[in-house]
Amino acid sequence: MRPSGRQLNEMRPVSIETGVTKHAEGSCMIRIGDTHVLCTATIEDRVPPFIKGSGLGWVTAEYGMLPRSTTSRMRREASAGKQGGRTVEIQRLIGRSLRAGVDRVALGERQITVDCDVIQADGGTRCASITGGWVALKLAVNKLMKTGSVISDPLVSPVAAVSCGIYAGQPVLDLDYPEDSEAGVDGNFIMLGNKQMIETQMSAEGSTYSRAQMNELLDLAETGVEELVAAQLAAVA
């Protein structure tokens, strides 16, 4: 049924390698099938002007795709002089998703920027970025706690994301590019470690879906998030 031969409820292989860069306070390379994303977290003793003096911390994100992360070369957005709408949308999604798992009072008045750079894309890059971004964020926070800069862990829960969709009439978990490009319905599901939902993005693309099908996709997403959270916790243990 699926081009990869996977079962309907089967994730692609997931691996998370930590400490992959020298200078970032937290870093990892997350691989979900053939989608590979480098995630780094940078701690800064400043916050955006709109929360300065509030005592609250801030977590934000930037996202980008390397020119040959896809089958044909993409022009660097820097050479175009501005970011595309898709890039802006995704990095805002990553930032607000990660903030949902943060106690900003416990973080203190500092900013952590999570950079997500897609090395290779095969579907689900925003989901991989959120999942790997949390690992990089956790490693950076661990350094703050080790030095005593933060007393209690400001990360209240892991944050993970997975795509699900309806491909060839069947609800499937973790779409790769061949499925994503042909799916009648496509969705991204972002959740806390306890499966409380942060954000759900679902859209019909040439088809429609029923309430029952949406529930099936949510069930699949919970299965995927559970596996991703286990991988996250193993990576930062």
Disulfide bonds with the S-S distance in Angstrom:
none
